[in-house]
Amino acid sequence: MARNIYGIDLGTYEIKVYDKKNKSIWREKNAIAIRDGKYIFSVGDEAYEMYEKTPENIEVVFPMKEGVISRFDDMQYLLQNLLHKDHRFARGSEYLVAVPTDVTEVEKKAFYDLVMHSMAKAKEVNIVERAIADACGMGLDVQTTKGIFIVNFGGEIMELSVVTKGGMVLNKMVKIGGIKIDHSIINLIRQHYDFLVGRLTAESLRLECSLYKSESDVKGKLVAGRDLATGVPKQKEIPLAIVKMALKDPLDVCVREIKSMLERTPPEVLAAIQTNGIFITGGFSRLKGLAAYLEIKTGIPVKRAKDADINTVIGLEQIISSPKLKGLSYSMLDKNYRWMK
């Protein structure tokens, strides 16, 4: 019987998995609910439903932090539970895991160990740089194209990568993402309106915002929160202009980092990028008007992935399904791999 193959993309707040046998992609929140600091009683979507709604003795934690595994045991427990859910899991399977490029080899190996040394009893675990998977997910010819610039806007990090003919030329991880901006939105609303909202509410405001001018900038959106003057829960209309204020500094950093990466790119590769454009993906790239904004600021065409929030796992599906792309992944057990030197 042929073994199954899974492609796994571990995000800060969501896990995406490609299941080759069922030809499906499923996603679940990367969250664990812990009672009294030590008892795990809920994981995944069920745990996330409790986020910002729990009593004092229950905490919802996220095992991923800024692109890497920060709570290894919790992450392993969570992944095993999600793979077993609804008979998704098959022992002795193969796994392909997307990893950030600009992390230490120890942090990268943690992704490998997460699956290999678990109850999954994996037959084989290979890894691939997330930028390579992103390029494949967008249908780009990774192996022959001279210059591809990928920017992945995630929950807590932005990954910038320059790829040429299947290999990495430059990469950098910047600690800016949707979550940081959500906290900026919360702080600005508190300062301007003496009104406290939760992170999920701030996220909903961010998703409503557009970098283009619109009537909603003034009209705003009705949200629930707490009046800090009276301490009473209430609803208040928040102008989306406040979101744009929170976006200004992070977007300035994004533009500055992109320009810096372009300045460091070898001339021949840069020429190809100027022709091919910059490709953006990740959940935060869904911000309305972001592609056009970056294009104006950089002077280079910017294209967003069609399914930006699951683009990486779509790329894993492409690599798993195509013999021609198999060489883009590698095993950390390979004697030629630098971690083993």
N, C-alpha and C positions, 0 to 999 in steps of 0.2 A: 504494500500500500504506500502510495506517494505521501511523503510528509508535507505538512502545511508550511507556508512561509508567511511571516508577519512583518510588516513595515511599521516601525514605531517612531513617532515624533512626540517628544516630551516637551510640552510647553509649560510656561509658568502657571497658568490657570486651567489648562486643558490638555488632555492626552488625545492624540489622534492615532488610530491604528488601521492599517490596511490588512485585510484578511484575504489571501490569495484564493484559498479553497472556495470561499463564498463570494469572491469577487465583490467585496463590499468595504466601505470605509465607515468605521464607527468612531465616535468621539465621546468623551466623558470628562467631567471636571476633575482636575488634579487636586483633590481636596480630601482631607481626613478630619472627622469630628472626634475629639478626645475629651473624655470626662474625667474630672479630678486629676488632670495632668498625666494620666497613665493608661486609662482604659479606652481603647479604640472601639467605637460602637457603630460607626457609619463611615462609608467612603464614597467617592465619586460624586455623581449628581445629587444623591441623597444628602451627603454631607454639605455640599455647596448650598443647598436649599436652606440650611440653617445659618449660613454666613450673615453676620450682623443681626441675627435674631435669637441668639442663644442666651441662656441664663449664665451667671458668673462662673459656674463650675464646668461649663462646656466651652471648649475652644475649637475653632475650625482653623486648621493649619494647612499650609501649602508646601509640600516637600521640595519643590524647585525654587531656587532663588537666583535671580539675575543670570539665567541661562544654564546654571549648573545644579547638581543634586546637593542640597544642603542638609537633608534629613534622609540618609541612605536607607536605614531600616524601614522607616515609614513609607518611603517611595517603593521599596521592594514589596512590602505588604500590600500597598495600594494596587500596584500593577498586577500582582498575582490574583488579587480579588477580582479585578476588572476582567482579566483574561478568563477566569473561571465562570464569570457571569454569563448566563444564558448559553452555556456550553460553547463558548467562543474558543476555548483553549484546547490544544492537542499537545500532549507530551512528545518530546523528541522532535519538535519543529525547528525550523531555521528562522532566524531573526535578522532584520536589517534595521539598524538604529541610526537616526540622523543626530549628529552632534555639532555643537558650535565649533568653529575653527579656532578662534582666538581665545583658547583656554589652555591650561597646563595639561601635560600628558597624564598626570595623575587624575585630574578632573575628567579628562576624556575617557580614561580607562574605567572610571566609575560607571559610565553608561554601559560599557561592556560587562562589567562585573554584575551590574544590576540584574541582567537577564541570565547570564551564564551561571551564576551561583545562586540560583533561585529554584523554587519547586517546579519551574517550567521544564527542567531537565533538557535544556536546549541541545540540539545536535550541533548547531553551529550559530555563532553570532558574528556578524560583520557590521562595520560602521561605514558611514559616508558623511562627508562634510555637508552641513545643511545648505550651504550656498550651491553646491553641486546638485543636490536634490531639488532645490528651488528652481534652478535653471531647467532641469528635466521636466519639472511640473508645468513650466510655461511653454514647453514644446521647443526649447532652444536646442540647437545642435552643439552640445557641450564639447564634444570631442574634436570638432574641426574649427569652430569659431575662434577667431584670433583674440577677440576682446568682449567679455561680458561683465557688466557691472550690476551686481545684485545688492539691493538694500532690503533687508528683512526688518520690518517694524513690528516688534513683539510687545508683550505685556510689560516687561521691565527692561529690555535691552533692544538696541538697534545694532544689527550686524551688517557691516559693509564688506563686500568681497569683490575682488577682481579675479576673474577666471579666464584662462586662455588655453584652448585645446585640451580641456579636461583636467587641468591642473590649477592650483591656487597661485596667484601672483602676489596679491596683497590682501590682508584682511584685518579688520578691527572691530572690537565690540565696544559700544558706547552705552553707558548705563542711563538710557532714556527710553521710556516706553509709555504705553497707555496708562499704566497704574500710577506712575509719577505725576502725569498730567491730571489724572483724576483727583489726586490729593491737592494739587495746586488749585483746581476748581473748588474743592471743598473749602480751602483756606480763603480764597477770594470771596466766596459767597458769605462766609462767616464775617469777614472784615467789612464788606459793603452792606450787608443786610442783617447782620446779627442773627443769622439763621443757620442752623446746622443740618446738613444732609449727609447721608451715608455714601460710601464709595460706589455702590451699585447705582445710586441715583445720579452721582456725578458722571458715571460712565454713560448713562442714558442721555444725559445732556450733551456729552461729547459726541455721541453717535448722531444726535440731531443737528449738530453744528455743521456749517459749511464755510469754507474759506472764501466763498463768494459772498458779496453783499446780498442780504435778503431782508424781507420784512420781519422774519423771525428774530433777527438780531435785536430788535426793539421789543417786539411782542413777547417773545420768550416762550417758556414752557412751564406749565403748572406741575409742581413737584411737592412731595410730602417731606416734612422735616420737623425740626423743633425750634420754636421761637426762644432764643437764648435770654431774652428780656423777661419773659414770663415763665419759661420752662414748659410751656404747653405745646403738644404736638399740633401742627396745623399744615395747611397747604399754602404755597406761595408761588407766584409767577416769577421765574428767573429769566432775565434776558439772556439770549445766547451770546450776546456781546461779551459777557463775563467769561465765557468759554474761550473766546478768541484772545482775551487778555492772558488767560492761562497758557494758551498755545504759543504765544509770541516767543518767549525765551527758548523753550525746547526746539521750536522750528528753526530758530536762528542757529542753534547748536547743530542741528541736523544738516543744514545747508553748509555751515562752516566745515563740518567733518567730511561731507561729500566732496567739497572743493579741495580740501587737503588731500584726500585720497586720489583725486584726479591729478593733482600736481605731482604726486609721487609715482604715478603710473608711467611705465616705459612708453616712449613716443609712438611706436608701432601699435601697441595695444590701445593706447589712448585714441589713436586715429580710428580704430575699429569701434571703440565705444561711442565716439562722437557720431559715427554712422549708425550703429545699432541702437543706441539710446541707453538710458538707465532703466533698469527693471526693478519695480518695487513690489513687495509682497508682505504678508503678515497681517494680523488683525487690525493694527493701527493704520495700515495703508488704506483702509476703507474710508478714512476721513474724507468727506466730500471736498473736492477741489485740490487735494494734496498733490496729485500728479501735475496738474497745471501750475500750481504754485512753485514746485521744485523745478519745473521746466523753465519758468521765467527767471528764477534765481540762478540757475546753472548754465542756461543757454544750450542745454542738451535735451533732446526729446526724452520724455519720461513715460513709461508704459506700466500699467498696473496689472498684476495677474488676475485672471478672470475669477478664480475662486481663491482669493488672497488668503483667507483664514485657514484653508486646508491645503494650500499649494504644496507645502513641503511633503505631506504624506501622499499627494498625487504624484510627486516626483519619485517617491519611494516605490510606488506602484509601477511606474514606468521602468525603473531600474530592475525591479524584481521580474517584470514580465518580458524584458528584452535581453536576450543573450549578448547583444552588442554593447549594452550598457553595464554589464556585470562587472567589468574591469574598473568601474568608477568606485566600487566599494572595496574594502580590505578587512583582513582579520588582524587583530592586535596580537595574535599568537605568531604571526608571520615573522620569521627570524630576521627579515630585512626591515621590519617596522622599527622606527627609531626609538619607540618606548622600550624595546627589548635590548637596546644597545647598552 
